[in-house]
Amino acid sequence: MTAEPAPGDLTVDQLAQRVGMTVRNVRAYAARGLLPAPRLVGRTGYYGSDHVARLTLVRDLLAQGYTLAAVQKSVPGDASPLALHRALMAPFQPEAPQETDLATLAARAGGTDLEATRAVAVELARMGVVELLDDDRLRVLDPPLLDAGVRGVRLGLPAPELVAAQQQVVELVEQAAEAYVRMFRETVWAEFVADGLPAEGWPRIQTVVEGLQPVAAQAVLASFRSAMAAAVAEEVENVLGAAG
């Protein structure tokens, strides 16, 4: 059987676009041993999530002022910075992409209007939730988020308004994520750097990083529940007041 690309596999062009690099830089870093060899399918090399994580780490270390020589010493193998990066990214990785088509998506949402579904799909693609393919097919990059939207549509909420609301939510969540990462960088990480990045300190750093996601998620969800309850109560009071 002829080998085929696996779901989520990336060509070198797609890999470069994903991490915000040029193909020339990707090839240069690979030549320096900073990137494992791709999986070959015929004569085409394909890259996966490990390659994305590795190049993202290289990019971030260089942006922080590390020299390429220092990066080369840190990245290969299971060096602590790479282990830390994997620990940081693992809890946040989305589910594996899924493929569907407009007709199926419309049916899931309880309708058959393909044009309306296509318009929503274009907005979702702009948000990074789906990727538009040929023949009215979609690659769903964030299945749980799309599922939440479908549930909202089935409740009777208009799809365009749901998309608009989600865009606002994304902006707020990004701010929350940046706040927690900034807090980690300016406290635990800053102290670790000030101590000279001691080898015995990496386990604690990794433990903090691994625990950051559930702590932040719980805090955000608790805050959202309280805010949602207050918003609903205020709206109910406004409606009842207007009716009276």
C-alpha positions as CSV (number, residue, x, y, z in Angstrom):
1,M,0.0,0.0,0.0
2,T,1.4,3.4,-0.9
3,A,2.0,5.7,2.1
4,E,-0.1,8.8,2.2
5,P,0.1,12.0,4.3
6,A,-1.5,11.7,7.7
7,P,-4.2,14.2,8.9
8,G,-2.4,17.3,10.1
9,D,0.8,16.7,8.1
10,L,2.4,19.8,6.6
11,T,4.5,20.4,3.6
12,V,7.6,22.6,4.1
13,D,5.7,25.6,2.7
14,Q,2.8,25.0,5.1
15,L,5.2,24.5,8.0
16,A,7.0,27.7,7.3
17,Q,3.6,29.6,7.1
18,R,2.4,28.0,10.4
19,V,5.5,29.2,12.4
20,G,5.9,32.5,10.6
21,M,9.2,31.7,8.9
22,T,10.4,31.6,5.4
23,V,11.0,28.3,3.7
24,R,14.6,29.3,3.3
25,N,15.0,29.7,7.1
26,V,13.3,26.4,7.7
27,R,15.7,24.6,5.4
28,A,18.6,26.5,7.0
29,Y,17.6,25.4,10.5
30,A,17.1,21.8,9.3
31,A,20.6,21.9,7.9
32,R,22.0,22.9,11.2
33,G,20.3,20.0,12.9
34,L,17.6,22.0,14.6
35,L,14.8,20.2,12.9
36,P,14.3,16.4,12.6
37,A,14.0,15.0,9.1
38,P,10.5,15.0,7.6
39,R,8.5,11.9,6.9
40,L,8.8,11.1,3.2
41,V,5.8,10.2,1.1
42,G,7.2,9.5,-2.3
43,R,9.5,12.5,-2.9
44,T,7.6,14.9,-0.7
45,G,8.6,15.5,2.9
46,Y,5.8,16.0,5.5
47,Y,6.1,17.6,9.0
48,G,4.1,17.1,12.1
49,S,3.3,18.8,15.5
50,D,6.8,18.0,16.8
51,H,8.4,20.0,14.0
52,V,6.0,22.9,14.7
53,A,6.9,22.8,18.4
54,R,10.6,22.6,17.6
55,L,10.6,25.5,15.1
56,T,8.4,27.6,17.4
57,L,10.9,27.1,20.2
58,V,13.8,28.1,17.9
59,R,11.9,31.2,16.7
60,D,11.1,32.2,20.3
61,L,14.6,31.7,21.6
62,L,16.1,33.8,18.8
63,A,13.5,36.5,19.5
64,Q,14.5,36.5,23.1
65,G,18.1,37.3,22.1
66,Y,19.7,33.9,22.2
67,T,22.4,33.4,19.6
68,L,22.0,30.7,17.0
69,A,24.9,28.9,18.6
70,A,23.2,28.9,22.0
71,V,20.0,27.7,20.4
72,Q,21.8,24.8,18.8
73,K,23.1,23.7,22.2
74,S,19.7,23.9,23.8
75,V,17.3,22.4,21.2
76,P,18.6,19.0,20.1
77,G,17.6,16.0,22.0
78,D,15.5,16.3,25.2
79,A,17.2,19.4,26.5
80,S,15.4,21.2,29.2
81,P,14.2,24.2,27.1
82,L,12.6,21.8,24.6
83,A,11.0,19.8,27.4
84,L,9.7,23.0,28.9
85,H,8.2,24.1,25.5
86,R,6.5,20.7,25.1
87,A,5.1,20.9,28.6
88,L,3.8,24.4,27.9
89,M,2.2,23.5,24.6
90,A,0.8,20.1,25.3
91,P,-2.2,21.2,27.4
92,F,-3.2,23.8,24.9
93,Q,-3.0,21.7,21.7
94,P,-6.4,21.4,20.0
95,E,-8.0,18.1,19.1
96,A,-6.9,16.6,15.8
97,P,-8.4,18.3,12.8
98,Q,-11.5,16.7,11.2
99,E,-13.0,16.9,7.8
100,T,-16.6,17.5,6.8
101,D,-18.6,19.2,4.1
102,L,-21.1,22.1,3.9
103,A,-24.1,19.8,3.5
104,T,-23.1,17.8,6.6
105,L,-22.5,21.0,8.6
106,A,-25.8,22.5,7.6
107,A,-27.6,19.3,8.6
108,R,-25.9,19.2,11.9
109,A,-27.1,22.8,12.6
110,G,-30.6,21.8,11.7
111,G,-30.9,23.5,8.3
112,T,-30.3,22.9,4.6
113,D,-29.4,26.4,3.4
114,L,-25.9,25.8,1.8
115,E,-25.4,29.4,0.9
116,A,-26.0,30.6,4.4
117,T,-23.7,27.8,5.7
118,R,-21.0,28.8,3.2
119,A,-21.1,32.4,4.3
120,V,-20.7,31.3,7.9
121,A,-17.9,28.9,6.9
122,V,-16.0,31.8,5.3
123,E,-16.1,33.7,8.6
124,L,-15.1,30.7,10.6
125,A,-12.1,30.2,8.2
126,R,-11.1,33.9,8.9
127,M,-11.2,33.1,12.6
128,G,-9.1,30.0,12.2
129,V,-11.8,27.6,13.2
130,V,-12.0,25.8,9.8
131,E,-10.0,25.6,6.6
132,L,-11.8,25.8,3.3
133,L,-11.1,22.9,0.9
134,D,-12.2,22.1,-2.6
135,D,-15.7,20.7,-3.4
136,D,-17.4,22.4,-0.4
137,R,-15.3,20.4,2.0
138,L,-13.9,21.8,5.3
139,R,-11.1,20.9,7.6
140,V,-12.3,21.6,11.1
141,L,-9.2,22.9,13.0
142,D,-11.0,23.4,16.3
143,P,-13.7,20.7,16.6
144,P,-14.9,21.6,20.1
145,L,-15.4,25.2,19.2
146,L,-17.4,24.3,16.1
147,D,-19.5,21.8,18.1
148,A,-20.3,24.6,20.6
149,G,-21.4,26.8,17.7
150,V,-23.6,24.1,16.2
151,R,-25.3,23.6,19.6
152,G,-26.0,27.3,19.7
153,V,-27.5,27.3,16.3
154,R,-29.7,24.3,17.2
155,L,-30.9,26.3,20.2
156,G,-32.2,28.9,17.7
157,L,-29.4,31.5,17.9
158,P,-28.5,33.0,14.5
159,A,-25.2,31.7,13.1
160,P,-23.8,35.1,12.0
161,E,-24.5,36.6,15.5
162,L,-22.9,33.5,17.2
163,V,-19.8,34.0,15.0
164,A,-19.6,37.7,15.9
165,A,-20.0,37.0,19.6
166,Q,-17.3,34.4,19.4
167,Q,-14.9,36.9,17.8
168,Q,-15.4,39.1,20.9
169,V,-14.8,36.1,23.2
170,V,-11.6,35.2,21.4
171,E,-10.2,38.7,22.0
172,L,-11.1,38.5,25.7
173,V,-9.6,35.0,26.1
174,E,-6.4,36.1,24.4
175,Q,-6.1,38.9,26.9
176,A,-6.6,36.5,29.7
177,A,-4.0,34.1,28.3
178,E,-1.5,36.9,27.9
179,A,-2.1,38.0,31.5
180,Y,-1.3,34.6,32.9
181,V,1.7,34.0,30.7
182,R,3.0,37.5,31.6
183,M,2.5,36.8,35.3
184,F,4.5,33.5,34.9
185,R,7.3,35.3,32.9
186,E,7.6,38.2,35.3
187,T,7.6,36.0,38.5
188,V,8.7,32.4,38.4
189,W,10.6,32.6,35.1
190,A,12.3,35.9,35.9
191,E,13.5,34.5,39.2
192,F,14.8,31.3,37.5
193,V,16.7,33.4,34.9
194,A,18.1,35.6,37.7
195,D,19.4,32.5,39.4
196,G,21.3,31.5,36.2
197,L,18.9,28.8,34.9
198,P,20.2,26.2,37.3
199,A,19.7,22.6,36.1
200,E,18.1,21.5,39.3
201,G,15.4,24.2,38.9
202,W,14.0,22.8,35.6
203,P,11.6,20.3,37.2
204,R,9.9,23.0,39.2
205,I,9.6,25.2,36.2
206,Q,8.0,22.4,34.2
207,T,5.6,21.6,37.1
208,V,4.5,25.2,37.2
209,V,4.0,25.4,33.4
210,E,2.0,22.1,33.3
211,G,-0.2,23.4,36.1
212,L,-0.7,26.9,34.6
213,Q,-3.4,25.8,32.1
214,P,-5.8,24.1,34.5
215,V,-5.4,27.0,37.0
216,A,-6.1,29.6,34.4
217,A,-8.9,27.6,32.8
218,Q,-10.7,27.2,36.2
219,A,-10.3,30.9,37.0
220,V,-11.6,32.0,33.6
221,L,-14.6,29.6,33.8
222,A,-15.5,30.7,37.3
223,S,-15.2,34.4,36.4
224,F,-17.3,33.8,33.2
225,R,-20.1,32.0,35.2
226,S,-20.3,34.9,37.7
227,A,-20.3,37.5,34.9
228,M,-22.9,35.5,32.9
229,A,-25.2,35.2,35.9
230,A,-24.9,39.0,36.6
231,A,-25.5,39.9,32.9
232,V,-28.6,37.6,32.7
233,A,-30.0,39.0,36.0
234,E,-29.5,42.5,34.8
235,E,-31.2,41.8,31.4
236,V,-34.1,40.1,33.1
237,E,-34.6,43.1,35.4
238,N,-34.5,45.5,32.4
239,V,-37.1,43.4,30.5
240,L,-39.4,43.1,33.5
241,G,-39.0,46.8,34.3
242,A,-39.8,47.8,30.7
243,A,-42.9,45.4,30.7
244,G,-44.1,46.9,33.9
